[in-house]
Amino acid sequence: MRRNPREVIVDVNPPRSSLKYLVALFVVFVSLSAAVRLYIDQLWFESLGFESVYWYGISAQAVGFALSSVLTAAVLWVILRMIIAAGGDTRRWSFLQIQGRPISAPPPETIKRVALVGAIVVGLVTGVIFSYQWETYALYVNQPEPGGVTDPVFGRSLEWYLFSLPLL
């Protein structure tokens, strides 16, 4: 087959290597902008003499993220593994029919991998949500001893309303 000399072939699919470079460039850009923001905040708190407050907030966010994400992912993974184990060998049944044709369940290894990835993703999302609530947890951990003023209706101390109730 002979080609027309005026015919131009355009490849609309970019090579995968350029996509990898764009993703890497995006990750570097986001990381650098976050690092610059953290550095500027650290300089501002240091100039005011409250550098320890800044680092307390950063460490509280990191601890809240790590604890909640690991705990959520571990608990969810254990629950999903118990459900998978209770299901037994699901390959012998067809649990779904489309136009009269039975659709069989995927192999248990695939289900376990999907459960693990799902538990990790839910754990990371939970960790991000909890890390944004670090001030509430810091207030609860550093609350003063109850005393003085109490609520006349419910008999709770003022500290309970200010420091414990927001956590619930």
Buried (B, 14 or more C-beta within 10 A) or exposed (E): EEEEEEEEEEEEEEEEEEEEEEEEEEEEEEEEEEEEEEEEEBEEBEEEEEBEEBEBBBEBBEBBBEBBBBBBBEEBBEEBBEEBEEEEEBEEEEEEEEEEEEEEBEEBEEBBEEBBEBBBEBBBEBBBBBBEBBEBBBBBEEBEEBEEEBEEEEEEBBBBEEBBEEEE
